[in-house]
Amino acid sequence: MHISYPSSQKIYVAGKLHDIRVGMRQISLLDTVSVENGVQTREPNAPVVVYDTSGPYSDSNADVDIRKGLPRLREPWVERRGDAERLPSFSSACDGERRADAAAQFPLVHLPRRAKEGRCITQMGYARQGIITPEMEYAAIRENQQCEALGVSSHITPEFVRDEVAAGRAVLPANVNHPEAEPMVIGARFLVKINTNIGSSALSSGVEEEVEKAIWSCKWGGDTLMDLSTGEHIHDAREWIIRNSPVPVGTVPIYQALKKVNGEIAALSWEVYRDTLVEQCEQGVDYFTIHAGLLRAHLPLVQRRLTGIVSRGGSIIAGWMAQRGEENFLYTRFEEICDILQRYDVAVSLGDGLRPGSIRDANDAAQLAELAALGRLTRTAWQRHVQVLIEGPGHVPMHKIRANVEEQLRCCHGAPFYTLGPLTTDIAPGYDHITSAIGAAQIARYGTAMICYVTPKEHLGLPDREDVRAGVIAYKIAAHAADLAKGHPGAQVRDDALSKARFDFRWRDQLSLALDPEKAAEYHAIGKSGSESDHCTMCGPNFCAMKLTKECVHSE
Amino acid sequence: MHISYPSSQKIYVAGKLHDIRVGMRQISLLDTVSVENGVQTREPNAPVVVYDTSGPYSDSNADVDIRKGLPRLREPWVERRGDAERLPSFSSACDGERRADAAAQFPLVHLPRRAKEGRCITQMGYARQGIITPEMEYAAIRENQQCEALGVSSHITPEFVRDEVAAGRAVLPANVNHPEAEPMVIGARFLVKINTNIGSSALSSGVEEEVEKAIWSCKWGGDTLMDLSTGEHIHDAREWIIRNSPVPVGTVPIYQALKKVNGEIAALSWEVYRDTLVEQCEQGVDYFTIHAGLLRAHLPLVQRRLTGIVSRGGSIIAGWMAQRGEENFLYTRFEEICDILQRYDVAVSLGDGLRPGSIRDANDAAQLAELAALGRLTRTAWQRHVQVLIEGPGHVPMHKIRANVEEQLRCCHGAPFYTLGPLTTDIAPGYDHITSAIGAAQIARYGTAMICYVTPKEHLGLPDREDVRAGVIAYKIAAHAADLAKGHPGAQVRDDALSKARFDFRWRDQLSLALDPEKAAEYHAIGKSGSESDHCTMCGPNFCAMKLTKECVHSE
């Protein structure tokens, strides 16, 4: 299993505080060749270093076997801290049961780690004690992939990462049981991150396909991924994904809990859910979507809506409350949930069960009521040093986007916002990666830390590999457009390098620097009229503005 | 040649002031079926009427033969006014020459019309006299396609169209020699319009392919189209396109003028250009891109740029000025140009020869200097009652978009802005329909009247049919997102109808209401588990939020 990018090599930047090396992708460029008065001059172009989510897959020296999983990068860091213990066995009751189907099993077993009694092992806990962990330094170095080479100064230092994590304005997902993941940071003052959703449904895809999609997502630039499986072999599929994922992995544990009670919503209980949390904590899930803010009092507000509840988790909880006549147990048990998450350093991503499912329902009373509850829960989690993300919509017309993110930041005390799109119109099924990239770019610009991709199949079916690619690239575009608008240090280097390559007719470099070099090369191959040509079919040889400009500049 | 849309029929709304009928597309919907306590109830859903750019092609009663061209809708209106005369022959010197290649010729000849001596026949001229033309009423009715059915009041009346055209804030392209075009209006207070570019280059596509692309663009919702041909048979290809185009057609006359002098830029002269204008005015081009604001004084500003000049027309003019050592003849002759355009009611689209070609060059001194010149030229054209559009960028990062459009509106006295994108990042060749839809939605929201599409092949090659479709749909999304954000009367009706269909599991209606019903149906067919199913593969039957919501609502 290997990922390669054109004209690129994997480089590693060493830490200064810790013995770490941070992987990046370095793209080498051709010289700029110019001819003036018959004399050819060559000017070298500095290589461009870009943020790299592909982990060991793109290191030609690494030998990755998905049956063994990725190297356990963070294991020595965790061990060195000495505040976690390795358990003799898995704590979840379903441990025996899940090993029944040998064929689907991941071949190796890694016994889980957990905080020693009385110790706090969350990144937030360390940050609040003033400790800069290797994870924090790693994340800081990653954010500044351009700056060192350029001599640009950046506000993003390891100390800054620590301070943002301590304040709750950033999340560094780092379950001790997912040591394969490369540390990264999610917060409004950092590069905008994107999440991809994968996972099988009852009607669809198998384990290998999901692992392949996970690696595929990392190839194109996905920063985190959520396994939303609701089909068969949930546990084993997740094991394969986590062991092979160089990026943090999130889940929605209520899906698996519901499967454990055979899909009978009223049969869901705290005990089943609790055991599922422990199972997933010990497996290495880095963050859980938990719909703890959806309360009984909010249900009447849903009646006024055009599209009701469109969150799967939200609808399960709403159904449970309606059928049982009880308050949401994720809310009433939230402190206990945090106590569990704290022992593994799993972040909570507070789900927006009432996110709007249409333009009409955007920023409505139901959404805002839940948001207020999420703000209260944020405080509860932070008291226990549990890291918090806040999930957001959904469907929001452009004029309501800024208010939406500003309201979130206010209600939730600056906890990082993590939105699904939002879609800016409902009328384009089949193109919702675009309707939502328009919204995602804007909501990210105004302070959303991570945007969850939407694929072209949204509302219509489960995405396949090509849909994942289309969704990831659309969201990399949205995130990068927001980074530029926010003035992230060094973000424009890649744009400038690509534009210069374009103006120089360095086609190879233009393609290497592209977010999707393969697609660009494919389109260029159709259009080109010679590999070294200084024009393309778009304008043809006589109407190429860049060619004419050069001639005009030279004739001056 | 026929265009069909699912569950749709062509309807016509009659004028009140004039004997006109305005074509629209009416989408009929299924009933909402609900079951409560075992009793089934059906509630009808009102049909949704949408803006229709497909002209007679979607009228099953119309018999369209592209060898005959479309019905000449506006011919009687022009005749009735009595202020234009039919010429005995074409006025352009190249008239004999262009008929040489019989094979490529359009079979019919319509002799051209032109204003009688001393009469002003532009829509702006009429508007300033207080006249509401049939064109104005037609455009007003089109803009309110939803409102009449809904009983929603709209500010867009025929009087309002007249006032906006009189003030120069809106353009109603209506060459008397393109009577096939259905009147429409371009202005910030109207629905956002989209333009598609088609046309052959020396390396590419033929006449039939371009006509097919033109109709294809109208099918997906293109409001105007520009024929940017630079290849062979420019005149004849344009004739086929105009005679078969139900939407206004624009060109960049300098392309053809340059061909007439065999591509030798220094050989371009006012005489050749002037004759080309007359030729195209008499053929029926509705608006010309003219790069009259790019001056010699601006060229030094280009030297500081990363990507120089990226406008084809701009680079031709820059080359001409550099080689001849003279001021831009489009600037020095601008009054004469306006006098020609006025006699046919051709609008001028003042080209932005210095639009930025990269994020780095956005909103720079070169662009702003040219914009100031465009403002002066706007006044000149308006003095002659010639309608004006102002072209804009290009490549602009998100944080500079609002300033860009506000500066344009200020400099150019509110003349409608017509931008190419803008692209919000340079790093995604192969996906520039998306990088630019993100920018186009925002620039439209802040007051740009028309956005020119960008296809996935931008920077890489000439778009094919599928690229045209991808570009048009991305731009319909951007335009509609902006209409929603601007609160255009009735714009949200289609979103709400589609969302309701989604919540009702009326799959047929969800697809019919989609901007691209064919793509949505294709994706749904892959994903569906039964034609009448109330879920898709995305979530499967047990995890469908909408299904669960309904159950939960019913169990309350």
HADDOCK unambig.tbl for C-alpha pairs under 7 A between the chains (distance, minus, plus):
assign (segid A and resid 201 and name CA) (segid B and resid 537 and name CA) 6.77 0.50 0.50
assign (segid A and resid 201 and name CA) (segid B and resid 538 and name CA) 6.84 0.50 0.50
assign (segid A and resid 201 and name CA) (segid B and resid 539 and name CA) 5.84 0.50 0.50
assign (segid A and resid 201 and name CA) (segid B and resid 540 and name CA) 5.71 0.50 0.50
assign (segid A and resid 202 and name CA) (segid B and resid 540 and name CA) 5.64 0.50 0.50
assign (segid A and resid 203 and name CA) (segid B and resid 537 and name CA) 5.85 0.50 0.50
assign (segid A and resid 203 and name CA) (segid B and resid 540 and name CA) 5.96 0.50 0.50
assign (segid A and resid 204 and name CA) (segid B and resid 537 and name CA) 6.90 0.50 0.50
assign (segid A and resid 263 and name CA) (segid B and resid 542 and name CA) 6.92 0.50 0.50
assign (segid A and resid 306 and name CA) (segid B and resid 500 and name CA) 6.36 0.50 0.50
assign (segid A and resid 307 and name CA) (segid B and resid 499 and name CA) 6.67 0.50 0.50
assign (segid A and resid 307 and name CA) (segid B and resid 500 and name CA) 6.63 0.50 0.50
assign (segid A and resid 307 and name CA) (segid B and resid 503 and name CA) 5.53 0.50 0.50
assign (segid A and resid 308 and name CA) (segid B and resid 549 and name CA) 6.57 0.50 0.50
assign (segid A and resid 309 and name CA) (segid B and resid 545 and name CA) 6.45 0.50 0.50
assign (segid A and resid 309 and name CA) (segid B and resid 546 and name CA) 6.38 0.50 0.50
assign (segid A and resid 309 and name CA) (segid B and resid 549 and name CA) 5.88 0.50 0.50
assign (segid A and resid 310 and name CA) (segid B and resid 545 and name CA) 5.04 0.50 0.50
assign (segid A and resid 310 and name CA) (segid B and resid 546 and name CA) 5.72 0.50 0.50
assign (segid A and resid 311 and name CA) (segid B and resid 545 and name CA) 5.70 0.50 0.50
assign (segid A and resid 312 and name CA) (segid B and resid 543 and name CA) 6.09 0.50 0.50
assign (segid A and resid 312 and name CA) (segid B and resid 544 and name CA) 6.26 0.50 0.50
assign (segid A and resid 312 and name CA) (segid B and resid 545 and name CA) 4.41 0.50 0.50
assign (segid A and resid 315 and name CA) (segid B and resid 545 and name CA) 5.27 0.50 0.50
assign (segid A and resid 315 and name CA) (segid B and resid 548 and name CA) 5.78 0.50 0.50
assign (segid A and resid 315 and name CA) (segid B and resid 549 and name CA) 5.55 0.50 0.50
assign (segid A and resid 316 and name CA) (segid B and resid 548 and name CA) 6.90 0.50 0.50
assign (segid A and resid 318 and name CA) (segid B and resid 552 and name CA) 6.81 0.50 0.50
assign (segid A and resid 319 and name CA) (segid B and resid 548 and name CA) 6.89 0.50 0.50
assign (segid A and resid 319 and name CA) (segid B and resid 552 and name CA) 4.81 0.50 0.50
assign (segid A and resid 322 and name CA) (segid B and resid 552 and name CA) 6.29 0.50 0.50
assign (segid A and resid 322 and name CA) (segid B and resid 555 and name CA) 6.86 0.50 0.50
assign (segid A and resid 322 and name CA) (segid B and resid 556 and name CA) 5.83 0.50 0.50
assign (segid A and resid 323 and name CA) (segid B and resid 555 and name CA) 6.90 0.50 0.50
assign (segid A and resid 358 and name CA) (segid B and resid 499 and name CA) 6.06 0.50 0.50
assign (segid A and resid 360 and name CA) (segid B and resid 496 and name CA) 6.59 0.50 0.50
assign (segid A and resid 397 and name CA) (segid B and resid 481 and name CA) 6.76 0.50 0.50
assign (segid A and resid 397 and name CA) (segid B and resid 484 and name CA) 6.60 0.50 0.50
assign (segid A and resid 397 and name CA) (segid B and resid 485 and name CA) 6.05 0.50 0.50
assign (segid A and resid 398 and name CA) (segid B and resid 481 and name CA) 6.84 0.50 0.50
assign (segid A and resid 398 and name CA) (segid B and resid 485 and name CA) 5.36 0.50 0.50
assign (segid A and resid 399 and name CA) (segid B and resid 485 and name CA) 4.90 0.50 0.50
assign (segid A and resid 424 and name CA) (segid B and resid 481 and name CA) 5.64 0.50 0.50
assign (segid A and resid 425 and name CA) (segid B and resid 481 and name CA) 5.66 0.50 0.50
assign (segid A and resid 425 and name CA) (segid B and resid 495 and name CA) 6.61 0.50 0.50
assign (segid A and resid 426 and name CA) (segid B and resid 495 and name CA) 4.94 0.50 0.50
assign (segid A and resid 426 and name CA) (segid B and resid 498 and name CA) 6.82 0.50 0.50
assign (segid A and resid 426 and name CA) (segid B and resid 499 and name CA) 6.64 0.50 0.50
assign (segid A and resid 427 and name CA) (segid B and resid 494 and name CA) 6.76 0.50 0.50
assign (segid A and resid 427 and name CA) (segid B and resid 495 and name CA) 5.36 0.50 0.50
assign (segid A and resid 427 and name CA) (segid B and resid 498 and name CA) 6.46 0.50 0.50
assign (segid A and resid 427 and name CA) (segid B and resid 513 and name CA) 6.79 0.50 0.50
assign (segid A and resid 427 and name CA) (segid B and resid 514 and name CA) 5.14 0.50 0.50
assign (segid A and resid 427 and name CA) (segid B and resid 515 and name CA) 6.03 0.50 0.50
assign (segid A and resid 428 and name CA) (segid B and resid 514 and name CA) 5.17 0.50 0.50
assign (segid A and resid 428 and name CA) (segid B and resid 515 and name CA) 5.21 0.50 0.50
assign (segid A and resid 428 and name CA) (segid B and resid 516 and name CA) 6.84 0.50 0.50
assign (segid A and resid 429 and name CA) (segid B and resid 514 and name CA) 6.06 0.50 0.50
assign (segid A and resid 429 and name CA) (segid B and resid 520 and name CA) 5.71 0.50 0.50
assign (segid A and resid 430 and name CA) (segid B and resid 519 and name CA) 6.00 0.50 0.50
assign (segid A and resid 430 and name CA) (segid B and resid 520 and name CA) 4.79 0.50 0.50
assign (segid A and resid 430 and name CA) (segid B and resid 523 and name CA) 6.83 0.50 0.50
assign (segid A and resid 434 and name CA) (segid B and resid 434 and name CA) 6.42 0.50 0.50
assign (segid A and resid 434 and name CA) (segid B and resid 474 and name CA) 6.83 0.50 0.50
assign (segid A and resid 435 and name CA) (segid B and resid 477 and name CA) 6.35 0.50 0.50
assign (segid A and resid 437 and name CA) (segid B and resid 438 and name CA) 6.98 0.50 0.50
assign (segid A and resid 438 and name CA) (segid B and resid 437 and name CA) 6.98 0.50 0.50
assign (segid A and resid 438 and name CA) (segid B and resid 438 and name CA) 4.55 0.50 0.50
assign (segid A and resid 457 and name CA) (segid B and resid 523 and name CA) 6.36 0.50 0.50
assign (segid A and resid 460 and name CA) (segid B and resid 523 and name CA) 6.15 0.50 0.50
assign (segid A and resid 460 and name CA) (segid B and resid 524 and name CA) 4.86 0.50 0.50
assign (segid A and resid 460 and name CA) (segid B and resid 527 and name CA) 6.29 0.50 0.50
assign (segid A and resid 460 and name CA) (segid B and resid 536 and name CA) 6.42 0.50 0.50
assign (segid A and resid 460 and name CA) (segid B and resid 538 and name CA) 6.87 0.50 0.50
assign (segid A and resid 461 and name CA) (segid B and resid 523 and name CA) 6.82 0.50 0.50
assign (segid A and resid 461 and name CA) (segid B and resid 524 and name CA) 6.17 0.50 0.50
assign (segid A and resid 461 and name CA) (segid B and resid 527 and name CA) 4.31 0.50 0.50
assign (segid A and resid 461 and name CA) (segid B and resid 528 and name CA) 6.98 0.50 0.50
assign (segid A and resid 461 and name CA) (segid B and resid 536 and name CA) 5.66 0.50 0.50
assign (segid A and resid 461 and name CA) (segid B and resid 537 and name CA) 4.84 0.50 0.50
assign (segid A and resid 461 and name CA) (segid B and resid 538 and name CA) 4.38 0.50 0.50
assign (segid A and resid 462 and name CA) (segid B and resid 527 and name CA) 6.52 0.50 0.50
assign (segid A and resid 462 and name CA) (segid B and resid 537 and name CA) 5.42 0.50 0.50
assign (segid A and resid 462 and name CA) (segid B and resid 538 and name CA) 4.16 0.50 0.50
assign (segid A and resid 474 and name CA) (segid B and resid 434 and name CA) 6.85 0.50 0.50
assign (segid A and resid 477 and name CA) (segid B and resid 435 and name CA) 6.35 0.50 0.50
assign (segid A and resid 481 and name CA) (segid B and resid 397 and name CA) 6.77 0.50 0.50
assign (segid A and resid 481 and name CA) (segid B and resid 398 and name CA) 6.84 0.50 0.50
assign (segid A and resid 481 and name CA) (segid B and resid 424 and name CA) 5.66 0.50 0.50
assign (segid A and resid 481 and name CA) (segid B and resid 425 and name CA) 5.68 0.50 0.50
assign (segid A and resid 484 and name CA) (segid B and resid 397 and name CA) 6.61 0.50 0.50
assign (segid A and resid 485 and name CA) (segid B and resid 397 and name CA) 6.07 0.50 0.50
assign (segid A and resid 485 and name CA) (segid B and resid 398 and name CA) 5.38 0.50 0.50
assign (segid A and resid 485 and name CA) (segid B and resid 399 and name CA) 4.91 0.50 0.50
assign (segid A and resid 494 and name CA) (segid B and resid 427 and name CA) 6.78 0.50 0.50
assign (segid A and resid 495 and name CA) (segid B and resid 425 and name CA) 6.61 0.50 0.50
assign (segid A and resid 495 and name CA) (segid B and resid 426 and name CA) 4.96 0.50 0.50
assign (segid A and resid 495 and name CA) (segid B and resid 427 and name CA) 5.38 0.50 0.50
assign (segid A and resid 496 and name CA) (segid B and resid 360 and name CA) 6.59 0.50 0.50
assign (segid A and resid 498 and name CA) (segid B and resid 426 and name CA) 6.82 0.50 0.50
assign (segid A and resid 498 and name CA) (segid B and resid 427 and name CA) 6.47 0.50 0.50
assign (segid A and resid 499 and name CA) (segid B and resid 307 and name CA) 6.68 0.50 0.50
assign (segid A and resid 499 and name CA) (segid B and resid 358 and name CA) 6.05 0.50 0.50
assign (segid A and resid 499 and name CA) (segid B and resid 426 and name CA) 6.64 0.50 0.50
assign (segid A and resid 500 and name CA) (segid B and resid 306 and name CA) 6.37 0.50 0.50
assign (segid A and resid 500 and name CA) (segid B and resid 307 and name CA) 6.63 0.50 0.50
assign (segid A and resid 503 and name CA) (segid B and resid 307 and name CA) 5.53 0.50 0.50
assign (segid A and resid 513 and name CA) (segid B and resid 427 and name CA) 6.80 0.50 0.50
assign (segid A and resid 514 and name CA) (segid B and resid 427 and name CA) 5.14 0.50 0.50
assign (segid A and resid 514 and name CA) (segid B and resid 428 and name CA) 5.18 0.50 0.50
assign (segid A and resid 514 and name CA) (segid B and resid 429 and name CA) 6.07 0.50 0.50
assign (segid A and resid 515 and name CA) (segid B and resid 427 and name CA) 6.02 0.50 0.50
assign (segid A and resid 515 and name CA) (segid B and resid 428 and name CA) 5.21 0.50 0.50
assign (segid A and resid 516 and name CA) (segid B and resid 428 and name CA) 6.83 0.50 0.50
assign (segid A and resid 519 and name CA) (segid B and resid 430 and name CA) 5.98 0.50 0.50
assign (segid A and resid 520 and name CA) (segid B and resid 429 and name CA) 5.71 0.50 0.50
assign (segid A and resid 520 and name CA) (segid B and resid 430 and name CA) 4.79 0.50 0.50
assign (segid A and resid 523 and name CA) (segid B and resid 430 and name CA) 6.82 0.50 0.50
assign (segid A and resid 523 and name CA) (segid B and resid 457 and name CA) 6.36 0.50 0.50
assign (segid A and resid 523 and name CA) (segid B and resid 460 and name CA) 6.16 0.50 0.50
assign (segid A and resid 523 and name CA) (segid B and resid 461 and name CA) 6.81 0.50 0.50
assign (segid A and resid 524 and name CA) (segid B and resid 460 and name CA) 4.84 0.50 0.50
assign (segid A and resid 524 and name CA) (segid B and resid 461 and name CA) 6.14 0.50 0.50
assign (segid A and resid 527 and name CA) (segid B and resid 460 and name CA) 6.29 0.50 0.50
assign (segid A and resid 527 and name CA) (segid B and resid 461 and name CA) 4.29 0.50 0.50
assign (segid A and resid 527 and name CA) (segid B and resid 462 and name CA) 6.51 0.50 0.50
assign (segid A and resid 528 and name CA) (segid B and resid 461 and name CA) 6.96 0.50 0.50
assign (segid A and resid 536 and name CA) (segid B and resid 460 and name CA) 6.42 0.50 0.50
assign (segid A and resid 536 and name CA) (segid B and resid 461 and name CA) 5.65 0.50 0.50
assign (segid A and resid 537 and name CA) (segid B and resid 201 and name CA) 6.79 0.50 0.50
assign (segid A and resid 537 and name CA) (segid B and resid 203 and name CA) 5.87 0.50 0.50
assign (segid A and resid 537 and name CA) (segid B and resid 204 and name CA) 6.91 0.50 0.50
assign (segid A and resid 537 and name CA) (segid B and resid 461 and name CA) 4.84 0.50 0.50
assign (segid A and resid 537 and name CA) (segid B and resid 462 and name CA) 5.42 0.50 0.50
assign (segid A and resid 538 and name CA) (segid B and resid 201 and name CA) 6.86 0.50 0.50
assign (segid A and resid 538 and name CA) (segid B and resid 460 and name CA) 6.86 0.50 0.50
assign (segid A and resid 538 and name CA) (segid B and resid 461 and name CA) 4.38 0.50 0.50
assign (segid A and resid 538 and name CA) (segid B and resid 462 and name CA) 4.16 0.50 0.50
assign (segid A and resid 539 and name CA) (segid B and resid 201 and name CA) 5.85 0.50 0.50
assign (segid A and resid 540 and name CA) (segid B and resid 201 and name CA) 5.72 0.50 0.50
assign (segid A and resid 540 and name CA) (segid B and resid 202 and name CA) 5.68 0.50 0.50
assign (segid A and resid 540 and name CA) (segid B and resid 203 and name CA) 5.98 0.50 0.50
assign (segid A and resid 542 and name CA) (segid B and resid 263 and name CA) 6.98 0.50 0.50
assign (segid A and resid 543 and name CA) (segid B and resid 312 and name CA) 6.08 0.50 0.50
assign (segid A and resid 544 and name CA) (segid B and resid 312 and name CA) 6.26 0.50 0.50
assign (segid A and resid 545 and name CA) (segid B and resid 309 and name CA) 6.43 0.50 0.50
assign (segid A and resid 545 and name CA) (segid B and resid 310 and name CA) 5.03 0.50 0.50
assign (segid A and resid 545 and name CA) (segid B and resid 311 and name CA) 5.71 0.50 0.50
assign (segid A and resid 545 and name CA) (segid B and resid 312 and name CA) 4.42 0.50 0.50
assign (segid A and resid 545 and name CA) (segid B and resid 315 and name CA) 5.28 0.50 0.50
assign (segid A and resid 546 and name CA) (segid B and resid 309 and name CA) 6.35 0.50 0.50
assign (segid A and resid 546 and name CA) (segid B and resid 310 and name CA) 5.70 0.50 0.50
assign (segid A and resid 548 and name CA) (segid B and resid 315 and name CA) 5.79 0.50 0.50
assign (segid A and resid 548 and name CA) (segid B and resid 316 and name CA) 6.93 0.50 0.50
assign (segid A and resid 548 and name CA) (segid B and resid 319 and name CA) 6.92 0.50 0.50
assign (segid A and resid 549 and name CA) (segid B and resid 308 and name CA) 6.54 0.50 0.50
assign (segid A and resid 549 and name CA) (segid B and resid 309 and name CA) 5.87 0.50 0.50
assign (segid A and resid 549 and name CA) (segid B and resid 315 and name CA) 5.57 0.50 0.50
assign (segid A and resid 552 and name CA) (segid B and resid 318 and name CA) 6.83 0.50 0.50
assign (segid A and resid 552 and name CA) (segid B and resid 319 and name CA) 4.82 0.50 0.50
assign (segid A and resid 552 and name CA) (segid B and resid 322 and name CA) 6.32 0.50 0.50
assign (segid A and resid 555 and name CA) (segid B and resid 322 and name CA) 6.88 0.50 0.50
assign (segid A and resid 555 and name CA) (segid B and resid 323 and name CA) 6.93 0.50 0.50
assign (segid A and resid 556 and name CA) (segid B and resid 322 and name CA) 5.86 0.50 0.50
